[in-house]
Amino acid sequence: MDLTVISTYRCNSKCQMCYIWKNPTHPKDEVSVETLKKLPGGFDNLNLSGGEPTLRTDLMSLVDVLYPKARIMEISSNGLRPEKLIPIIKKYPDIKIRFSLEGDELTNNAIRGESDGYKKKLEGMRALQEVGGTDLGFALVIQDENIEQLMDVYELTQKMGIELATSTLHNAWQFYKNDNYFYEREVVARKAEPLITAMLRGWKIKNWFRAYLNLGLIEKILGHDRLIPCVAGKGFAFIDPWSDVWGCNVRSDLKMGNLTEQSWEEILESKEANNVYKKVSKCSQNCWMVTTARTAMRSNIIHQFPKMKPIVWVVFNKIKLMLNMDIDFDRYINYKNVKSSPFKQRQSYLDTKEKPVLIKNRKGVDEHYPLKSFINE
């Protein structure tokens, strides 16, 4: 099972596709080290995220508690405070670090609302390399505003010797956003194809299956069904800053319990959890994020290996490329069926004077997540 611990909703970026920064948690309300000690060991991938986790003053303590509980531990960061991660990487060099990077300097800073974000991310990544980080990379959210630079960012990661993780526009309670829509679905989808080809041409096996994950992103972009059914609640779960445990970070009706009030075992075996499992089996949301895709692709028998469906696709198309043949994307993707979506202009908050307001003691799901509808199709 994978687990994401959303340690805070405070954030020092002002992203146009995520409004966490407008809805910060009060530090006194955020999930504690003592609560996280209650988690069992044996997780596959455990992601410490936010908001921005480096804003937690007890970040090292959080890592010390969570690191032994998973096969792979990850920290998702905007990369603006790399100095907070250097001592962590010195102590745990195999922790997976991903910095959000949305394109070149102008594009990244506009999308993320960061005055000098691009420079800090590159310098910070090099600093983590210098202190011995072994699993470093950038993470990019594919959207209309940066799709032209997708391959440039990939080539940058190749030159730096690091990884590239990709996701795409999404609506979720975690982002406090329910109007993330593409302007031109087919244009964005077509321009993601070269990344799949490039990843499959190389000799890094991990990238071969990232190619399949990106095939799923194209389906998501076009509004098509998932390549593989979701396993939310059983294959992965989220803990939010108030210690509530959720089957996923999209639907506001999939709360399973609260780790402060219950043990992990009680939560997974609860009536609420069983209701979540039933709802997930009938869910019509078209989600395909790294968390949901990675677990869906994972073998039910040996978790370190993929299911047969992605293996067959990868092997077949890898052989084609080795024979100097192109991937026939139209064989897999129905570009004649593209869902329409409303036009909702995204706004850059790079020069905004808007400041978040810390509100203490927000109680219950209704106060934590006032938006109720999060549709992904």
Secondary structure, 3 states (H helix, E strand, C coil): CEEEEECCCCCCCCCCCCCHHHCCCCHHHCCCHHHHCCCCCCEEEEEEECCCHHHCCCHHHHHHHHHHHEEEEEEEECCCCHHHCHHHHHHCCCCEEEEECCCCHHHHHHHHCCCCHHHHHHHHHHHHHHCCCCEEEEEEEECCCCHHHHHHHHHHHHHHCCEEEEEECCCEHHHCECCCCCCCHHHHHHHHHHHHHHHHHCCCHHHHHHHHHHHHHHHHHHCCCCCCCCCECCCEEEECCCCEEECCCCCCCCEEEECCCCCHHHHHCCHHHHHHHHHHHCCCCCCCCHHHHHHHHECCCCCCCECHHHHHHHHHHHHHHHCCCCCCHHHHCCCCCCCCCCCCCCCCCCCCCCCCCCCCCCCHHHHHCCCCCCCCC
